[in-house]
Amino acid sequence: MLFNKKIDPCCSYCAKGSKINEREVACLRKGIVSAGGRCPAFVYDPLRRDPPHPAELKTEGYSEEDFAL
């Protein structure tokens, strides 16, 4: 998912921007812009993208015997 070629443009993970805070990005072309913004100069940088949090494991209703072989 992180290295998908068909990614929706977003300033928060563009190679031309630096994250200031959760809502703003300092863009080399446009200056300070919204993190959710987009422009035609978008260059995807997968290292700037935060992966989604893993799902929480729900263990209610299970006992140790359910996991024994």
Helices and strands as residue ranges (DSSP letters): G 11-13, E 17-19, E 24-27, E 31-34, G 46-48, G 64-67
